[in-house]
Amino acid sequence: MRSGLFPVLRQNLDDAALMDEPLPFLGGQAGRRVFAESMELIPEGYQWSPFQGFVQGEFEEKFPVAAAGQSTMLESLDAVQKAVVDYASVQGFTVS
């Protein structure tokens, strides 16, 4: 099962297999553990994008390119931003 980068439901934070799964784009580290600690810093009221799955897919596609040295991280971030803005516009969202 494809689990994505980070679990959407808090109860999945207790899933050791998911949380300890090596993440290839982080060199095989169990990065979800670090993300779980970081999530405590997210301000109350923060809202994810209504098309977060698309956003995540773009990260998963573009970041490994930078990790492989085929682009810089800034170029990969710019590519993610362009793809997300284009997608949001097609979906009828106003992006500013």
Secondary structure, 3 states (H helix, E strand, C coil): CCCCCCCCCHHHHHCHHHHCCCEHHHCCECHHHHHHHHHHHCCCCCCCCCCHHHHHHHHHHHHHHHHCCCCCHHHHHHHHHHHHHHHHHHCCCCCC
